[in-house]
Amino acid sequence: MDAAQEARYVTLTEHLRCLVCQNQSIAESNADLARDLRDQVRTQIESGRSDDEISSYMIARYGDFVLYKPPVKPLTWALWFGPAVLFAGGLAALALRLARRRKESAPQLDAAARDRAQKLLDSGSGQ
């Protein structure tokens, strides 16, 4: 491979996710599948296929998940927006729980207790 093809190879392998590791690109992974995918990318570059053709081939075989940045479309909304929705749901649940706890822990005073407290406050303010 010449320098331009090698640069394409590096770029492509950095943008494809290892399906075994899931948090590494195929360029970084030592998994057998990653090695096979790197070989496949190299073979396709050497055979003259464009970057888009190679990416399309990988997506056709492994789905949008093979891309580190899958396209935003209805089938990938869960990948893009799922974490934010789960985070917002968790914050809402936490806020509701704290609000309920605050209501439950607030002491309820009857009228007599409130009057005694007010008298104590009033007698202390004159000092």
N, C-alpha and C positions, 0 to 999 in steps of 0.2 A: 504494500500500500504506500502511496505517496503521502506527503505531508498534509495535503488538503483532505484526503480520505481519512487519514489518521485523526485529524481534528474533528471531522464528522463523526467518526467512530466514538471518540471520547464524549462528544456532546450527546449523542444518542444514548450511549450506555449510562450516562449520568441522569438522563431524563426518564429512564425506564426503571420501574420498581421491581425489586426482587420479590417474587410471589411467595417465596419460602420465608424470607426474613421480614418482609413488609415494611421495615423501617430503614432499609438500605437500597441504594440503587444497584443495578446489576454490575456496575463498575466497581462497587465497593465490596460486594458480597462474594463469599467463597463457596456458596452452595452450588451443588451440581447443576441445578436448573439455571442459575445465574451464568455459570460457565457455558452451558449450552446456548443460552440466549445471546451471550456475547459472541460466540462462534457464529450464530445465525445472523447477527447484525453485520459482522465482518464479511461473511459470505455474500450477503445481499449488497453491501457497499461495493465489494469487488465485482459483483455482477452488473453494476451500473444502476441499481435502483435508487430513487431519490429518498430523502429523509421522510417525506410525507408517505411515500409508498411503504417504507419500512415500518413507520409508526402505524399505518393503517393495517398492515399485516399483523403486527403484534396485538393491536386492539381486536382484530377479528378473531384471533386465537385465544386471547386471554381476557378480553373485556377492557373497559375504560380504567379499571383499577390498576392495570399495568403501568399507567402513566402517573408520574408524581403529581402532575396538575391535570386531572381529568377535566374535560369540557363541562361547563355548566349547562345541563339539560335535564329534563324531567327524570331520566334514569339515574342521574348522578346527584340529584338534590340531596339525598341522604348523606352522601360523602361531604358535600359542601356545607350544608346547613344543619345537619344532624347534631354536631357538637354544640353549636350555638343554641339550638332548641333545647337540648338536654341541660345545658348550663342555665338557661333562663328558667326552665322548669324547676331545677334544683333550687335556684334563688327564690322563686315564688313559693315553693314548699317550705323553705327555711323561714321566709318572712311570715307565712301563715302560722307556722308552728310557734315562732317567737311571739306573735300577736296573741295567740290563744294562751300561751304560757303567762304573758303579762296580765291578761284579763283574769286568769284563774288565780294568780298569786296576789292580786291587789286585795288588801283586806277590806272587808265590808263593815262599815261603822253604822251602828244604829244612831238614832237622833240623840240619845242621852250621851253616848260616847263622843259624838261630834261636839256637843255642847261643852263637855268637860275639856276636850282638847282646845276648843276656842277660848275657854276661860283661862287655860294655862298659857296659851299664846298671848292673850291680852294682858295677863298679869306680868308676863316677862318683858313686854315691850315698853313698859313704863320705867324701867330701870336705867 
